[in-house]
Structures are given as structure tokens and as C-alpha cells.
Amino acid sequence: MASREDIFTNKVFLCGALPLMKTIANDVPELAKKFANTHAVIQVSALDPDAPEGKYATHFIINSGEWVVHADKVCDREHTHLELEFKSVESMNAFFKGKIGPSTLPKMRGALKHPALLASFMMVLLKMSSLLTATSAPEDEETQKLMVKCFFYLLSSGISTLNKNGHEEIHEWALKSPDRVYAFAVDNHPEVSAYIRVKAGKTRAGRGEYKRAMPFFTFRFDSFKSALGILLSTDDMLESVKTGKLVMDGAPEFGGQIGAFMFMVGDYAK
């Protein structure tokens, strides 16, 4: 039986990391081309006897390059063209943390029927892995942009996911919160923004700018490289604030709180 911490980790992967495959497949032209004529359902799952349907999963419906993500939802085998099925929650977690070996490799259901589909999907999966496990900022600005976007999406979704799955510290914070929006942004690049809205125990992660009102608090960076300095823990946060690389729009104590949750999500995903 998977531990509570293993389940938290797995939910971050299912609801935070795996949905990034849609972003990557859409934003990287050479990968987008590979799905231009694809009509398929692809699933990533982990078997677990305590799961309502015997497994936890996220699946994708792809039609002519358009991806629809069903996070933390199981698709039945009859309608799934390709499935990466892990033998347990623990083995899936280990695989996505880079511990790849005979005990962590998934079964590739449908691979013999759809070898080209598997190859294309694995290219996106490996691209996602390379972005999320990077230890330094790349020199190419387009790659920096994609990396920052993925991290913003992962962090906002990860915090919300942990709350919805009963993480005590985050849920306690959410229960006490009035209606507030916390945002992540880079100056002059609204397309990479993300946010999380919290109110009386409920949370919702969103992509793009929150336009219904001004966010209660925003982590605002002056460049992609400055954002990656904090996201990859290669820059000191206080020094970034002093030099203007990072502006905290709002009360600093709230920034510290969200910052702690950001690093918490990062720990689950690494």
C-alpha cells in the first residue's frame, strides 16, 4: 500500500507534471508536427489496490494535434491506444524522479500496434523530464521561456493538487484564506503567467493572467533568466529582490508563505 507521502508525490506528477506534456507538444514546433495527424488516447497509470479503479492515471485525448488532458482520471483499456502502466505508485514516482531501472519501467501497452505513436510520446516525455530536472538555465531564450512556463504551471497546479488531496499544512492555509489570487509572472511576457486562486479551503490553478481582478500577491520577475535563478535555486531570493530581479507585489509575509509551498511542490517533483 502506498504511503500518504507517496500518494502526494504521485498526485503532483499526475495533476501537475504530466499535463505539461500538452504545453510542450504545442510549444515545440518539431514535436507539434509529430502529432499533426494523430487520433489517439494515451494514458500514464500506476496500479494501486486502494485506487477506486485499481489504478491512478492521467490520460490524453489527441486529435490532429489538439490535446485534451484528463488529469487524475482513468480511461478504460478498450478506448486506450497506448498506455504506460507502472506496477505501483512507488515505481511511477521513482521513474519520474529519474530512478530508471528494471523495477521502475512501465509496461508499454499498445506499443507493438502503435510504435510511431510511442516514439513521439516518449520524445515529449523526455523533453519534459529534461526541463524539470535541469540544474542550470539554458542559454537559448525560447527554451528558458518554455522552462519558466512549465515551472509556473507545475507550481500553481501542484499547490492546488496538494490542497485538494488533504495535505495538512496547505489545506490549513487554504481553509483560513479569504478569496485571494496568487500569481507568477515575467515582465512583458503575459503568455507565461500562472496563478492559484484560494478561498475558504478551495483552490483552483489557472494558466495565463488572472483578469477578473488584480492578484492579491504576485511573484514578478524581470526576465526568464531571473525566474530560473529562483526556480532552480541557483540565486538567492533576498539578493534577487535587492537587485530588482524579483519584485514581490504584495505583503512579503504572504510571499514567504507561497514561496515555502513552491519549494514543497518542487521537493515532491524531484
Phi, psi and omega in degrees: 000132181291140178287168179299319179293322177297321179293318177302315179300314182297320179294324176296320178292315183293320188257341182251310186277308184301322177300342178293343179298325176297314179301314182294315180297328179280326189269342180257108187307317183292334175277322178302321181299328184290343182247011184299328182243021183272135172227099187200161171245125181238136184230143171242124187220162175226124179291140177202124183295339181270351180288144182307324181248020178082359179198159170253144184201159166232135178231158182239135172252119184244124177228109178051047177087351178268121182259133170243124184260129174245087184286135178058037177227135183269133172257138182292153186298329182300325184258007181258125180277325182217135179219131170262104187251114178273150185285344180199165174300317182297319181291324176294315179301315181297319179300313182285347174267007176092004180269076187265126180192181182306326184278348183246352181289139180276161167286138180258082182287127180090000184296322181292326179281332186227062183296322181292322178296317178299315181299316180294317181296319180293329177296320178291318180298318179291325176296316177300315181299318181295325179289316186281341181255005180298147179251353178212159182286135176289161180281328183290126185293325179295322177290322175302314181300313180296321180295314179297316179302314181297318179294318178300315180295318181297315184293315180294316179292322182295317178298314180296320180297316179297321177298313183294337180259014169085023175297121192301311184295314181289321181291324177297318176299316182294322180297326183274352188273135167286185182289107182221153177237129176247132188233159175236132185209158172236131182309133175068014179224069181298340183289347179257004184290158174208165181205166172226130178255134182229139179199118172047049175093347181254144179226152176215127178268145180222155179251141184092188180280145173275116190252356182285335179195167176288132179303148178294323179212140179225131165275110184243121181256152181276348180198166176297320182296321177295320178298317182292332176301321178279315184296328180263003178060034176260347176242152176278132184296316181297320179294322178296322177294316181299322184269001177082007177290330179231128175245128177261102179279092182142183182291131183303327182297329178284328176295320178296323180295310179293324178300321178296320179292325177302311181292331177296314177299317178301321178295321178293326185273351182261000000 
